[in-house]
């Protein structure tokens, strides 16, 4: 915490009722959805009919006025979604911090230590001399655990406030692009709420005790939200780390996520006009997914995924200059390849880090592509918000659910496909 910043107290964390934030988040999300429906209705029942039935100057003024109103609704919906995400994540973050606090106080009281209303751990005066030294060690450990829980709650509270502050603007005073930026800031703040729960820099034994004190649901929430940071903690058991890094897919999802976040804006990867699927392929390759190339000189047919030796300067008859399979750099071809070679589709509610999200046109489109964009799933917030990292343009940890209404404003109706590749070759 910065100097002078207000901390959550031990008593406030102990007595907090996180479910109230969840209720507030649900209400705000309902407001967002209503704003989005209102904007759609204004366009469908107001703006569009005026184009055909009132084409003169006065009609143009009427259309402009209605369009301005619709834009206000769009911005209000975007900003409200950011607030809802931050509040919903705060509910889960505080729940984890409370669990940490309970674990710490139980550790203390089970060793005959006392914990007062301020969260101060003390060794009773009647402790025998032979037990005193060990009690001091226990006291220091319990105090560290309590302090970590309170600090985690304070940081989550601060991040949530930052998110709400970012989105607390007049929808009429900002452009849709600015509203989207503020909503993205809110999602980043929500993710930070989860990251701040990790006991970074703590001794391995304390990390193990922290993890054991969480419920299975809370452990899963952290595995989905912050897989890279969690895998890097010193003190988690081999079984936990294996669960994070060896998913049975044939590649390490943690390393896929690590590469994606680190290279979202790395232009050195760009060799095509649009590099979103190329970026996904590089991320999976970084996670260890092996290329599928036929024995004959890296054949580039539709049943392969990878790079040809022809791209490395080798002369191969019929393959001169053909450096990659279409499934490497084309979103639609990539999705088809993975699903035809051991991969599976999963619902948004089952998405995990290291999966791939494809954005599809819901209706026939002039491009002819069904999947027109691809990105890597790099996190999932406790409320189910699926976070993705993309390239062209580069951006890390956007929310699928929050961004989809915005994408539909410019691209038309969309569907989402989550694919979990699996190496079966």
C-alpha positions in Angstrom: 0.0 0.0 0.0 1.2 3.5 -0.6 1.9 5.8 2.3 -1.3 7.3 3.8 -3.5 4.8 2.0 -6.4 3.4 4.1 -6.1 -0.2 5.0 -8.9 -2.6 5.6 -8.9 -3.6 9.3 -8.8 -7.0 10.8 -12.3 -6.6 12.1 -13.7 -5.2 8.8 -12.3 -8.2 6.9 -13.6 -10.7 9.5 -17.1 -9.2 9.5 -17.4 -8.4 5.8 -20.3 -9.7 3.8 -19.0 -10.2 0.3 -22.3 -11.5 -1.0 -23.7 -7.9 -0.9 -21.1 -7.0 -3.6 -22.2 -9.9 -5.8 -25.8 -8.7 -5.6 -24.8 -5.1 -6.5 -22.8 -6.5 -9.4 -25.8 -8.5 -10.7 -28.0 -5.4 -10.5 -25.4 -3.2 -12.4 -25.0 -5.9 -15.0 -28.7 -5.9 -15.5 -28.5 -2.1 -16.1 -25.8 -2.7 -18.7 -27.8 -5.3 -20.6 -30.9 -3.0 -20.5 -28.8 -0.1 -21.9 -27.5 -2.4 -24.7 -31.1 -3.5 -25.6 -32.3 0.1 -25.5 -29.5 1.1 -28.0 -30.5 -1.8 -30.3 -34.1 -0.8 -30.1 -33.4 2.9 -30.9 -31.5 1.8 -34.0 -34.1 -0.8 -35.1 -37.2 1.3 -34.4 -36.0 4.8 -34.8 -32.8 5.4 -36.7 -33.2 2.8 -39.4 -36.8 3.6 -40.4 -35.9 7.3 -40.6 -33.3 6.5 -43.3 -36.1 5.2 -45.6 -39.0 7.4 -44.6 -37.6 10.8 -43.7 -34.7 11.5 -46.0 -34.7 15.3 -45.9 -32.7 17.7 -43.7 -35.1 17.6 -40.8 -35.1 13.8 -40.9 -31.3 13.9 -40.8 -31.4 16.0 -37.6 -33.9 13.5 -36.1 -31.6 10.6 -37.0 -28.6 12.4 -35.5 -30.5 13.0 -32.3 -31.6 9.4 -32.0 -28.1 8.2 -32.8 -26.6 10.4 -30.1 -29.1 8.9 -27.6 -28.2 5.3 -28.7 -24.5 6.1 -28.4 -25.1 7.3 -24.9 -26.8 4.0 -24.1 -23.9 2.0 -25.6 -21.4 3.9 -23.5 -23.5 3.5 -20.4 -23.6 -0.2 -21.0 -19.9 -0.5 -21.6 -19.0 1.5 -18.4 -21.6 -0.4 -16.3 -20.1 -3.8 -17.4 -16.7 -2.6 -16.1 -18.1 -1.7 -12.7 -20.0 -5.0 -12.5 -16.9 -7.1 -13.3 -14.8 -5.3 -10.6 -17.5 -5.7 -7.9 -18.1 -9.3 -8.7 -14.4 -10.1 -8.5 -14.1 -8.1 -5.2 -16.7 -10.5 -3.8 -14.6 -13.5 -4.6 -11.3 -11.8 -3.6 -12.6 -10.8 -0.2 -14.0 -14.3 0.2 -10.5 -15.7 -0.3 -9.0 -13.1 2.0 -11.5 -14.1 4.7 -10.5 -17.7 4.3 -6.9 -16.7 4.7 -7.8 -14.9 7.9 -9.8 -17.8 9.3 -6.9 -20.1 8.5 -4.5 -17.8 10.3 -6.6 -17.3 13.4 -7.2 -21.1 13.6 -3.5 -21.7 13.3 -2.9 -19.3 16.2 -5.7 -20.4 18.6 -4.9 -24.1 18.0 -1.4 -23.3 19.4 -2.8 -21.5 22.5 -2.0 -18.1 21.2 -4.4 -15.1 21.5 -5.7 -12.9 18.7 -7.3 -9.6 19.8 -9.8 -7.3 18.0 -7.0 -5.6 16.1 -5.6 -8.8 14.8 -2.6 -8.8 17.0 -1.3 -12.2 17.9 0.2 -12.7 21.4 1.8 -15.4 23.5 -0.1 -15.9 26.8 1.7 -14.8 29.9 1.4 -18.2 31.5 3.3 -19.9 28.7 6.0 -22.1 30.2 9.7 -21.2 29.7 10.3 -24.4 27.7 7.4 -23.6 25.3 8.1 -19.9 25.0 10.6 -20.0 22.2 8.4 -22.2 20.0 5.4 -20.0 20.8 7.3 -17.0 19.6 7.9 -18.6 16.3 4.3 -19.6 16.0 3.2 -16.1 16.9 5.4 -14.5 14.2 4.1 -17.0 11.6 0.4 -16.4 12.5 0.9 -12.6 12.6 2.4 -12.8 9.1 -0.5 -14.8 7.8 -3.1 -12.3 9.3 -1.2 -9.4 7.9 -1.1 -11.0 4.5 -4.8 -11.5 4.6 -5.6 -8.0 5.6 -3.2 -6.6 3.0 -4.7 -8.7 0.3 -8.2 -7.5 1.1 -6.9 -3.9 1.2 -5.3 -4.2 -2.2 -8.4 -5.8 -3.7 -10.5 -3.0 -2.2 -8.2 -0.4 -3.7 -8.2 -2.1 -7.2 -12.0 -2.2 -7.1 -12.2 1.4 -6.2 -9.8 2.3 -9.1 -12.1 0.4 -11.5 -15.2 2.1 -10.3 -13.5 5.5 -10.5 -12.3 4.8 -14.0 -15.8 4.0 -15.1 -17.5 6.9 -13.2 -17.8 9.3 -16.1 -20.7 10.8 -17.9 -21.6 8.6 -20.9 -22.2 11.8 -22.9 -18.7 13.2 -22.2 -16.7 10.3 -23.7 -16.4 8.6 -27.0 -17.2 4.9 -27.4 -13.5 4.2 -27.8 -12.8 6.0 -24.4 -15.6 4.0 -22.8 -14.1 0.8 -24.0 -10.7 1.8 -22.7 -12.1 2.5 -19.3 -14.0 -0.8 -19.3 -10.7 -2.5 -20.1 -9.1 -0.7 -17.2 -11.8 -2.0 -14.9 -11.2 -5.6 -16.1 -7.4 -5.2 -15.5 -8.2 -3.9 -12.0 -10.4 -6.9 -11.4 -7.6 -9.2 -12.5 -5.3 -7.4 -10.1 -7.7 -8.1 -7.3 -7.0 -11.8 -7.8 -3.2 -11.4 -8.3 -2.9 -9.6 -5.0 -4.2 -12.6 -3.2 -1.1 -14.6 -3.9 1.5 -14.8 -1.1 4.4 -13.6 -3.3 7.8 -13.8 -1.6 6.6 -15.8 1.4 8.4 -18.9 2.6 7.4 -22.1 0.9 5.8 -23.5 4.1 3.6 -20.5 4.4 2.6 -20.8 0.7 1.6 -24.4 1.3 -0.4 -23.5 4.4 -2.1 -20.7 2.5 -3.1 -23.0 -0.4 -4.3 -25.7 1.9 -6.5 -23.2 3.8 -8.5 -22.3 0.6 -11.6 -24.2 -0.5 -11.4 -26.3 -3.7 -13.5 -23.7 -5.4 -11.2 -20.9 -4.4 -8.2 -22.8 -5.6 -9.8 -23.4 -9.0 -10.7 -19.7 -9.2 -7.0 -18.8 -8.8 -5.9 -21.5 -11.2 -8.2 -20.0 -13.9 -7.6 -16.3 -13.2 -3.8 -16.1 -12.6 -2.2 -19.4 -13.9 1.2 -18.0 -14.6 1.7 -16.2 -11.3 0.3 -19.2 -9.4 2.6 -21.6 -11.2 5.6 -19.4 -10.3 4.9 -19.5 -6.6 7.6 -21.4 -4.6 5.9 -23.7 -2.2 3.0 -25.2 -4.1 3.1 -29.0 -4.3 4.2 -30.9 -7.4 0.6 -32.1 -7.9 -0.8 -28.6 -8.0 1.9 -27.4 -10.4 1.4 -30.5 -12.6 -2.4 -29.7 -12.7 -1.5 -26.2 -13.9 1.1 -27.1 -16.5 0.2 -30.6 -17.7 -3.4 -30.6 -18.8 -3.2 -33.7 -20.9 -3.5 -31.6 -24.1 0.1 -32.2 -25.3 1.2 -28.6 -24.4 1.7 -26.5 -21.3 -1.1 -24.0 -21.0 0.8 -21.9 -18.5 3.7 -21.3 -21.0 1.1 -20.6 -23.8 -0.4 -17.9 -21.6 3.0 -16.6 -20.6 4.0 -16.2 -24.2 0.7 -14.6 -25.3 0.7 -11.9 -22.6 4.4 -11.1 -23.2 4.1 -10.9 -27.0 0.6 -9.4 -27.6 2.3 -6.3 -29.1 5.4 -8.0 -30.5 5.4 -6.8 -34.2 8.3 -9.1 -35.0 5.8 -11.9 -35.3 4.0 -10.2 -38.1 4.5 -11.8 -41.5 0.9 -11.8 -42.8 -1.7 -9.1 -43.4 -3.6 -10.2 -40.3 -1.6 -12.0 -37.7 -4.2 -13.0 -35.1 -4.2 -16.7 -35.9 -0.4 -16.6 -36.5 -0.1 -15.3 -32.9 -2.2 -18.1 -31.6 -0.1 -20.6 -33.3 3.1 -19.1 -31.9 1.6 -19.1 -28.4 0.7 -22.8 -28.7 4.1 -23.6 -30.1 5.7 -21.8 -27.1 3.6 -24.0 -24.9 5.0 -27.1 -26.6 2.3 -28.1 -29.0 4.1 -30.0 -31.7 3.7 -29.2 -35.4 1.8 -31.7 -37.5 3.7 -32.0 -40.8 3.7 -35.0 -43.1 7.0 -36.7 -43.7 7.3 -35.5 -47.2 9.2 -32.2 -46.8 6.6 -30.5 -44.6 3.6 -30.8 -46.8 1.3 -27.8 -46.5 -2.1 -29.4 -47.0 -5.2 -28.9 -44.9 -4.4 -31.8 -42.6 -1.3 -30.2 -41.3 -0.4 -27.4 -38.9 3.1 -25.9 -39.0 5.9 -24.3 -40.9 7.6 -25.7 -44.0 11.4 -26.1 -44.5 10.8 -24.0 -47.7 10.5 -21.0 -45.5 14.0 -21.5 -44.2 15.6 -21.2 -47.7 15.5 -24.9 -48.6 14.6 -25.7 -52.3 11.6 -28.0 -52.3 9.8 -28.7 -55.6 6.3 -27.1 -55.5 6.8 -25.5 -52.1 9.0 -22.5 -53.0 8.0 -19.6 -50.7 5.2 -21.5 -49.0 6.2 -21.1 -45.4 3.2 -22.0 -43.4 0.1 -24.2 -43.5 -3.1 -22.2 -43.9 -4.2 -23.6 -40.4 -1.2 -21.7 -39.0 -2.3 -18.2 -40.0 -6.0 -18.4 -41.0 -8.5 -18.4 -38.1 -11.2 -20.5 -39.8 -8.7 -23.1 -41.1 -7.0 -23.2 -37.7 -10.3 -23.9 -35.9 -11.2 -26.6 -38.4 -7.8 -28.2 -38.1 -7.8 -28.4 -34.3 -11.3 -29.8 -34.2 -10.5 -32.4 -36.8 -7.3 -33.5 -35.0 -8.3 -34.2 -31.4 -9.4 -30.8 -30.2 -12.8 -30.2 -28.7 -15.2 -27.3 -28.3 -16.1 -26.2 -24.7 -18.6 -23.7 -23.4 -17.7 -20.3 -22.1 -18.4 -21.6 -18.6 -15.8 -24.3 -19.1 -13.0 -22.2 -20.7 -9.5 -22.6 -19.2 -6.3 -20.7 -19.8 -4.5 -22.0 -22.9 -7.7 -22.6 -24.8 -8.4 -20.6 -28.0 -11.3 -18.3 -28.6 -12.7 -17.8 -32.1 -15.0 -15.0 -33.1 -17.4 -16.0 -35.8 -19.9 -14.2 -38.0 -23.4 -15.3 -37.1 -24.6 -14.6 -40.6 -22.9 -15.2 -44.0 -20.3 -12.6 -44.6 -18.6 -11.2 -47.6 -15.2 -12.5 -46.5 -16.5 -16.0 -46.6 -14.8 -16.9 -43.3 -16.9 -18.3 -40.5 -14.2 -17.6 -37.8 -12.7 -14.2 -38.6 -10.6 -13.7 -35.4 -8.7 -15.8 -33.0 -7.1 -15.2 -29.6 -5.7 -17.1 -26.6 -7.7 -17.5 -23.4 -5.3 -16.1 -20.8 -7.6 -16.1 -17.7 -11.0 -16.6 -16.4 -12.4 -14.4 -13.6 -14.4 -16.0 -10.8 -17.7 -14.6 -12.2 -17.0 -16.5 -15.5 -15.6 -13.6 -17.5 -13.3 -15.2 -20.1 -10.2 -13.1 -20.7 -8.4 -13.3 -24.0 -5.1 -11.9 -25.3 -4.9 -11.1 -29.0 -2.6 -9.7 -31.7 -3.4 -7.3 -34.6 -4.1 -5.2 -32.7 -2.3 -6.3 -29.6 -4.2 -6.4 -26.3 -3.9 -8.4 -23.1 -6.8 -9.8 -21.0 -9.9 -8.4 -22.7 -13.2 -9.9 -21.5 -15.1 -11.9 -24.1 -18.5 -11.2 -22.5 -17.8 -7.5 -22.0 -16.3 -6.9 -25.4 -18.7 -9.0 -27.5 -21.5 -6.3 -27.5 -18.9 -3.8 -28.7 -17.6 -6.0 -31.4 -21.2 -6.6 -32.6 -21.7 -2.9 -33.0 -19.1 -2.8 -35.7 -18.9 -6.4 -37.1 -22.6 -7.5 -36.8 -24.0 -10.5 -34.9 -21.3 -12.8 -33.6 -21.0 -16.3 -32.1 -18.1 -17.5 -30.0 -16.3 -20.9 -30.2 -13.9 -21.9 -27.5 -11.6 -24.7 -28.7 -9.2 -26.8 -26.6 -6.5 -28.2 -28.9 -5.0 -31.5 -28.1 -2.0 -33.1 -29.7 -3.0 -36.5 -31.1 -0.4 -36.7 -33.9 
